[in-house]
Amino acid sequence: MSAEFKAKVEELISYHQIIRNEFKALMRRSYEIEEKYQDDPNIPKGLSYFFIRFWITIEADMQKEESHLFPLLLSDELEACEDIKEILEGHEEQELELKELMAKVQGYELSNEVNKEWTEFIKDIKRVVSDINIHMERENEILFEYLSEIEESSSLQACS
């Protein structure tokens, strides 16, 4: 692969750490807010459960990308095709889960009863969800670019 492609993969890897930091901060805050406002009907319940469940999924995917998929891509291995398809499918599932999260918190955001701390937390959730979605879109672009390059350079359909 080209030096430009390698730089793109390194960009993805470095962004994984940003996602990890941002998401861990959201998890901590969700526990604090749920505990502090456990009796407040204006604060949704179960966000910390969502965050920990989603964290397990997204962290496993990032680790798989870093330890398996990205090294395959950088070594020009055609066998990366199935792994790419799996990652792309995982991104679709994660996007749906994040949409469900946003629908849940936006309903509470519109309430007049919500306090300032919750309003700030919603802003942070939106920012992190946006960052994750942007990252997944960028990752998808790079993976599709890789597939296109492989198919162009091969007489075979690389990932049929």
VENRA-V36770 format. One record per pair of residues at least 24 apart in sequence whose C-alpha atoms are under 6 Angstrom apart, sorted by the first residue. I is the first residue (numbers start at 1). GAP is how many residues later the second one is. Records with the same first field share a line. If there is no record, write none. Layout:
I = GAP ; GAP
This chain:
27 = 24
42 = 72
81 = 78
